[in-house]
């Protein structure tokens, strides 16, 4: 027996309307076409689906079984159709984010809170991009956005600038380097550098300063949380380099000093990497705009 969605809609409509004529009006087809459809379905089933001698028409036992099926299946079909319509209109979708930057959580959570209110039908998730190759995952559609400061020339991947930031030297107020107005590469010799648990090629202080200058700190201590890094720095267990938005409050704390790195300063750009075609989605454009706005607020506070 071959059952189509139109058959289930027919069974449900006739049951609810009580007659073929009224059901045909509801389904926007002729009474003759609906009667023919019912007859064809009964021939397939080999049994009557309606008790025609009753008024209003009522379902036979076999018809009642099909009605139960219709009541289970049709709402799911309608929900799927609504979901596809929302996807086409850009109101719903998936937004799985990989982050290659530990400190990014500082500004990303307020962004996602504002995003959630505007786009409640978009499925949002965060995957730290340090435990896997985030950009290949983006290409394979395992994630939808990668937050990164290291753009690459990749086919069908677009790196949209979010904002510029400056890596800043942080030390305890009692540290000898606190007396210097500007920190140079050579100043890191003999120091314990406290960093996030990231490959040094992904750390600004190495890629932008120490590696080109061929300077190696005395030791490197890796710490997961920004708050713990600052605690260790305040305790004179080492020095660190953090994005300026992270240390916006530290510079007003007498336990710390923040210093510019090199006379020219270091400037980096944070990007949102996306599949190029996804930039046309309204919610993706809104996320990028919200991210830039939130970052600007943090840097000007």
LUMKOL-703672 format. One record per atom (N, C-alpha, C): x, y negated, z; residue in three letters. Coordinates in steps of 0.2 Angstrom, whole numbers, plus 5000, padded with zeros to 4 digits. Last residue first. Example, Ala and Ser with C-alpha at 12.3 -4.5 7.8 and 13.67 -1.06 7.14 Angstrom:
2
506450115035SER
506850055036SER
506450005039SER
506650285039ALA
506250225039ALA
506650165039ALA
This chain:
301
518047425138UNK
517847425145UNK
518347395149UNK
518447455125UNK
518347385127UNK
518147375134UNK
518547585124UNK
519147555123UNK
519047475125UNK
517147625125UNK
517747655130UNK
518347605130UNK
516647565114UNK
516447545120UNK
516947565126UNK
517247635104UNK
517347565104UNK
517147545111UNK
516647765106UNK
517347755107UNK
517547685107UNK
515347735103UNK
515547755109UNK
516247745111UNK
515447715089UNK
515147665093UNK
515347675101UNK
515947825083UNK
516347765083UNK
516047715088UNK
514847915086UNK
515547925089UNK
515947865089UNK
513847865079UNK
513747865086UNK
514447875090UNK
514247895066UNK
514147825068UNK
514147815076UNK
514248035066UNK
514947995065UNK
514847925067UNK
512948055068UNK
513448075073UNK
514048035072UNK
512348005057UNK
512147975063UNK
512747995068UNK
512848095047UNK
513048025047UNK
512947985053UNK
512148205052UNK
512948205052UNK
513148135051UNK
510848175050UNK
511048185056UNK
511848185057UNK
510748175035UNK
510648115040UNK
510948115047UNK
511948245025UNK
511448255030UNK
511348195034UNK
513048215017UNK
512348185015UNK
511848195020UNK
514048285022UNK
514048205024UNK
513348175022UNK
514048405017UNK
513648395023UNK
513648325025UNK
514948405007UNK
514248405005UNK
513848395011UNK
516248425014UNK
516048355010UNK
515348355009UNK
516348475030UNK
516248495023UNK
515948435019UNK
517348365040UNK
516648395039UNK
516748425032UNK
518148295054UNK
518248335047UNK
517548375046UNK
518348145060UNK
517848195060UNK
517948235053UNK
519848085068UNK
519448095062UNK
518948145064UNK
520847955075UNK
520448015076UNK
519948025070UNK
522447895073UNK
521747885071UNK
521447955072UNK
523747795082UNK
523447865079UNK
522747855077UNK
525147715085UNK
524447705084UNK
524247765080UNK
526347655097UNK
526047705093UNK
525347695091UNK
527447505096UNK
526847545099UNK
526647605094UNK
528547435094UNK
527947425089UNK
527347465092UNK
529347475104UNK
529147405103UNK
528547395099UNK
528747625113UNK
529147585108UNK
528947515107UNK
527247625121UNK
527847665119UNK
528147635113UNK
526747535135UNK
526747545128UNK
527347585126UNK
526247605151UNK
526747565147UNK
526647585139UNK
525447605167UNK
525447625160UNK
525847575156UNK
525647665183UNK
525847615178UNK
525747645171UNK
524747695198UNK
525047715192UNK
525247655188UNK
524147655210UNK
524547715210UNK
524947735204UNK
523347555208UNK
524047535210UNK
524447595211UNK
522347545194UNK
522447585200UNK
523247575202UNK
522147495181UNK
521947455187UNK
522047485194UNK
522447595173UNK
522947535173UNK
522747485178UNK
521447685174UNK
522147705177UNK
522547635178UNK
520447655165UNK
520347635172UNK
521047645176UNK
521047695153UNK
520747625154UNK
520647605161UNK
521547815149UNK
521947775155UNK
521647705156UNK
520847855139UNK
520847905145UNK
521047855151UNK
521047775128UNK
520347775131UNK
520347815138UNK
522447795125UNK
522247735129UNK
521547735132UNK
522947965128UNK
522647915124UNK
522447855128UNK
524547995137UNK
523848005136UNK
523547945131UNK
525948065143UNK
525648015138UNK
524948035136UNK
526748075159UNK
526348095154UNK
526148045149UNK
527948135171UNK
527548085168UNK
527148115162UNK
527948215188UNK
528148205181UNK
527848145178UNK
527648205201UNK
527848275198UNK
528048275191UNK
527148095208UNK
527848095205UNK
528048165203UNK
525748095210UNK
526248125215UNK
526948125213UNK
525248045198UNK
525248005204UNK
525748025210UNK
525448155191UNK
525848095189UNK
525848055195UNK
524548245196UNK
525248265197UNK
525648205195UNK
523348175193UNK
523448185200UNK
524248205201UNK
523348175179UNK
523448105183UNK
523648115190UNK
523148315177UNK
523748275175UNK
523848215179UNK
521848325183UNK
522448355186UNK
523148325184UNK
521048255174UNK
521148235181UNK
521748265185UNK
521248325162UNK
521548265163UNK
521648235170UNK
521648505163UNK
521248445165UNK
521548385165UNK
522748595160UNK
522148595156UNK
521748525157UNK
524448575158UNK
523948565162UNK
523248555158UNK
526148615157UNK
525548605154UNK
524948615159UNK
527648535157UNK
527148565162UNK
526548555158UNK
529348545152UNK
528648525150UNK
528148565155UNK
530848455156UNK
530448515157UNK
529748495154UNK
531648365150UNK
532048415154UNK
531548475155UNK
531248335133UNK
531148325140UNK
531548375144UNK
532248295119UNK
531948345122UNK
531848335130UNK
532348215103UNK
532448205111UNK
532048265114UNK
532348185090UNK
532748235092UNK
532848235100UNK
531548095084UNK
532148065088UNK
532548115091UNK
530448175080UNK
530948135075UNK
531548105078UNK
530048225093UNK
530348265088UNK
530748235082UNK
529648105100UNK
530148145102UNK
530448195097UNK
528548035091UNK
529148005094UNK
529748055095UNK
527548105085UNK
527648035083UNK
528248005086UNK
527548235090UNK
527448225082UNK
527648155080UNK
527548215104UNK
528148255100UNK
528148235093UNK
526448135107UNK
527148115109UNK
527748155106UNK
525448205101UNK
525648145098UNK
526348125100UNK
525348375098UNK
525448325103UNK
525748265100UNK
525448475089UNK
524848445090UNK
524848385095UNK
526748525091UNK
526548495084UNK
525948465084UNK
526648595103UNK
526948525103UNK
526848495096UNK
525048665107UNK
525648675103UNK
525948605102UNK
524348635123UNK
524348625116UNK
525048635113UNK
523848595137UNK
524148665134UNK
524048675127UNK
524348425139UNK
523848475139UNK
524148545136UNK
525848385150UNK
525448385143UNK
524848435144UNK
527148305157UNK
526548345159UNK
526048335153UNK
528848315157UNK
528248295153UNK
527648335155UNK
530048275168UNK
529548325167UNK
528948295163UNK
531548195161UNK
530948195164UNK
530548255163UNK
532748205154UNK
532848215161UNK
532148205165UNK
532148095142UNK
532748145144UNK
532748145151UNK
531347995140UNK
531048055141UNK
531548105143UNK
532047885135UNK
531847885142UNK
531547945144UNK
532247895121UNK
532747925126UNK
532547925133UNK
531047835116UNK
531147905116UNK
531647935121UNK
530447705127UNK
530747735121UNK
530847805122UNK
529347595134UNK
529647655135UNK
529847685128UNK
529347435141UNK
529247475135UNK
529647535136UNK
529747375153UNK
529147355150UNK
528947395144UNK
530247475167UNK
530347455160UNK
529647435157UNK
529847515180UNK
530147455179UNK
530247425172UNK
529447645179UNK
528947595180UNK
529147525179UNK
530547735179UNK
530347705172UNK
529747655173UNK
530547775193UNK
531047725190UNK
530847695183UNK
528947765201UNK
529347805196UNK
529847755193UNK
527947715208UNK
528547715211UNK
529147745207UNK
526747725201UNK
527047665202UNK
527747655204UNK
526947865189UNK
526847845196UNK
527147775197UNK
526447845172UNK
526947865177UNK
526647835184UNK
526147855155UNK
525847855161UNK
526347875166UNK
526047785139UNK
526447815144UNK
526147805151UNK
524847815126UNK
525147775131UNK
525547815137UNK
524347815110UNK
524547855115UNK
524947805120UNK
522947725104UNK
523647715105UNK
523847765111UNK
521747745090UNK
521947735097UNK
522747735098UNK
520447715079UNK
521147715080UNK
521247715088UNK
519047815074UNK
519347755077UNK
520047765078UNK
518547895063UNK
518147875069UNK
518347815072UNK
518747935046UNK
519047905052UNK
518447885057UNK
518348095040UNK
518048025041UNK
518347995047UNK
518948205029UNK
519148175035UNK
518848105036UNK
518148335020UNK
518248265021UNK
518448245028UNK
518448475010UNK
518348445016UNK
518548375017UNK
518548514997UNK
517948514999UNK
517848495007UNK
520248565000UNK
519748564995UNK
519048564999UNK
521248465010UNK
520948525009UNK
520348515004UNK
522548385017UNK
522248385010UNK
521948455009UNK
522148345034UNK
522548385029UNK
522148375022UNK
522448245049UNK
522048255042UNK
522548305038UNK
522448255064UNK
522948275060UNK
522548295053UNK
521648235075UNK
522048175073UNK
522548195067UNK
519848295075UNK
520648305074UNK
520948235073UNK
518548385076UNK
518748325079UNK
519548335079UNK
517548465064UNK
518148475068UNK
518448405070UNK
515948535062UNK
516348475062UNK
516948495066UNK
515448665060UNK
515248605055UNK
515648545056UNK
516048835060UNK
515948775063UNK
515748715058UNK
516048925050UNK
515948945057UNK
515748895061UNK
516248895037UNK
515648875039UNK
515448915046UNK
517548905032UNK
517148965032UNK
516448955035UNK
518048785035UNK
517948805028UNK
517448865027UNK
518048785049UNK
517648735045UNK
517448755038UNK
519048885050UNK
518348895053UNK
517848855050UNK
520148805045UNK
519848865042UNK
519148885044UNK
520148715057UNK
519948695050UNK
519748755045UNK
520448795068UNK
519748755068UNK
519648735060UNK
520948935073UNK
521148885068UNK
520448855066UNK
520748945091UNK
520748975084UNK
520848915079UNK
520848875103UNK
520948955103UNK
520948985096UNK
520548745101UNK
521248765102UNK
521448835102UNK
519348695099UNK
519648715093UNK
520448735095UNK
517948735109UNK
518648705109UNK
519048735103UNK
516448705103UNK
516948755103UNK
517648725103UNK
514748665106UNK
515448635106UNK
515948705107UNK
513248635098UNK
513648675102UNK
514348655101UNK
511548605093UNK
512248575095UNK
512548625099UNK
510348605082UNK
510648645086UNK
511348625087UNK
509148485080UNK
509748505078UNK
510148545083UNK
507948435085UNK
507948495082UNK
508548515079UNK
508248305091UNK
508048365095UNK
508048435092UNK
508948185088UNK
508948235084UNK
508848305088UNK
508948085098UNK
508748065091UNK
508648125087UNK
509448155109UNK
508848115109UNK
508548095102UNK
510648205105UNK
510148245106UNK
509448215106UNK
511448085104UNK
511248125098UNK
510648165099UNK
511648045117UNK
511248005113UNK
511048035106UNK
512448165120UNK
511848145124UNK
511348105120UNK
513548155112UNK
513048205111UNK
512348195114UNK
514148035117UNK
513948035110UNK
513348095109UNK
514448085130UNK
513948025129UNK
513748025122UNK
515448185125UNK
514848205129UNK
514348145129UNK
516548115119UNK
516048155115UNK
515448165119UNK
517448045128UNK
516948005124UNK
516448045121UNK
518048155134UNK
517848095138UNK
517348055135UNK
518348255126UNK
517748265129UNK
517548205133UNK
519648225121UNK
519048195117UNK
518348205121UNK
520648275127UNK
520448215130UNK
519748195126UNK
520948385119UNK
520748395126UNK
520348335128UNK
520648415103UNK
520948365107UNK
520548375114UNK
520048485093UNK
520748495094UNK
521048445098UNK
518448555094UNK
518848495096UNK
519548515097UNK
517048595084UNK
517748615086UNK
518148555088UNK
515348605084UNK
515948555084UNK
516548595087UNK
513948635075UNK
514348665079UNK
515048625079UNK
512448595071UNK
513048555072UNK
513448585077UNK
511148635060UNK
511648655065UNK
512148615065UNK
509448565059UNK
510048595056UNK
510448625062UNK
508248445054UNK
508448495058UNK
509048525055UNK
507948345045UNK
507748325052UNK
508048385057UNK
508148355031UNK
508748325035UNK
508548315043UNK
507248405023UNK
507148335025UNK
507648305029UNK
507648535023UNK
507648495017UNK
507548425018UNK
507348565037UNK
508048565034UNK
508148525028UNK
505948555037UNK
506348505041UNK
507048505039UNK
505648665028UNK
505448595026UNK
505848545030UNK
506148765036UNK
506448755030UNK
506248685027UNK
505148755046UNK
505948745048UNK
506248735041UNK
503948785040UNK
504048715043UNK
504848705044UNK
504248915036UNK
504148865031UNK
504248795034UNK
504348975049UNK
504948975045UNK
504848925039UNK
503048955053UNK
503548925057UNK
504248915053UNK
502349035044UNK
502248965044UNK
502748925048UNK
502849155048UNK
502949135041UNK
502849055041UNK
502349165061UNK
503049165060UNK
503249145053UNK
500949165058UNK
501249115062UNK
502049105061UNK
500849285051UNK
500749225048UNK
501049165052UNK
501049405059UNK
501549385054UNK
501449315052UNK
500049415069UNK
500749415071UNK
501149385066UNK
498849405062UNK
498949355067UNK
499649355070UNK
499049505052UNK
499049435050UNK
499149385056UNK
498849615061UNK
499549605057UNK
499549535055UNK
497549605065UNK
498049595070UNK
498749585067UNK
496949625052UNK
496949555055UNK
497449545061UNK
497249755050UNK
497549705046UNK
497549635049UNK
496349805059UNK
497049825060UNK
497449775056UNK
495149765054UNK
495349735061UNK
496149745062UNK
495049845043UNK
495149775042UNK
495449735049UNK
494849965049UNK
495449955045UNK
495649885044UNK
493649945055UNK
494249965059UNK
494849945056UNK
492949795046UNK
492949865048UNK
493549885053UNK
492349635051UNK
492949685049UNK
492749755051UNK
490849565045UNK
491349575050UNK
491849635047UNK
489949425039UNK
490349485037UNK
490849495043UNK
488649375051UNK
489149365046UNK
489549425044UNK
487849515043UNK
487949445043UNK
488049415050UNK
488249675036UNK
488149635042UNK
488249555040UNK
488649745025UNK
487949745026UNK
487749695032UNK
490049755024UNK
489649705020UNK
488949695022UNK
491349765033UNK
490649795034UNK
490149745030UNK
492949775026UNK
492349735028UNK
491749775028UNK
493749865020UNK
494049825025UNK
493549785029UNK
493650035015UNK
493349975015UNK
493649935021UNK
495050115008UNK
494550115013UNK
494250045013UNK
496250115000UNK
495750175000UNK
495250175005UNK
497050014999UNK
497050045006UNK
496650115005UNK
496849984986UNK
497550004988UNK
497550044994UNK
495549944987UNK
495750004982UNK
496450024984UNK
495649834995UNK
495249894997UNK
495449954993UNK
496349744986UNK
496649764992UNK
496349834995UNK
495349734976UNK
495949764975UNK
496349784981UNK
494349664984UNK
494249734981UNK
494849764979UNK
494949544987UNK
494749594992UNK
494649664990UNK
495149494974UNK
495749504978UNK
495549554984UNK
493849474970UNK
494249524966UNK
494849544970UNK
493449374979UNK
493049444979UNK
493549494976UNK
494249274975UNK
494349304982UNK
494049374982UNK
493749244962UNK
494449264963UNK
494549304970UNK
492449214966UNK
492549274962UNK
493249294962UNK
492549094973UNK
492349154976UNK
492449214972UNK
494149014969UNK
493449024968UNK
493249094972UNK
495148924982UNK
495048974976UNK
494348984975UNK
495448864995UNK
495448824989UNK
495548874982UNK
495248925007UNK
495848945003UNK
495948904997UNK
493948875010UNK
494548865014UNK
495148875011UNK
493148925000UNK
493248855000UNK
493848835004UNK
493249065003UNK
493549044996UNK
493648964997UNK
492549065015UNK
493349085015UNK
493649055009UNK
491249045010UNK
491548995015UNK
492349005015UNK
491149165002UNK
491049095000UNK
491349045004UNK
491249265011UNK
491749255006UNK
491749185003UNK
491049235029UNK
490749245022UNK
491349235017UNK
491649205041UNK
491049245041UNK
490749265034UNK
492849135043UNK
492249095040UNK
491649135040UNK
493649225050UNK
493549165053UNK
492949135050UNK
493749335040UNK
493549345047UNK
493349285051UNK
494249265029UNK
493549285029UNK
493249305036UNK
495549225034UNK
495049175032UNK
494349205032UNK
496149355036UNK
496049305042UNK
495549255040UNK
496149405023UNK
495849445029UNK
495649395035UNK
496949305017UNK
496249315015UNK
495849355020UNK
498149315023UNK
497749255024UNK
497049265022UNK
498549445019UNK
498449435026UNK
498049365027UNK
498649425005UNK
498149465008UNK
497949455015UNK
499649335004UNK
499049305002UNK
498449355005UNK
500749415008UNK
500549365013UNK
499849335011UNK
500349585003UNK
500649515002UNK
500349465007UNK
500649755003UNK
500249695006UNK
500649635005UNK
500349894995UNK
500749834994UNK
500349774997UNK
500450065000UNK
500050005000UNK
500449945000UNK
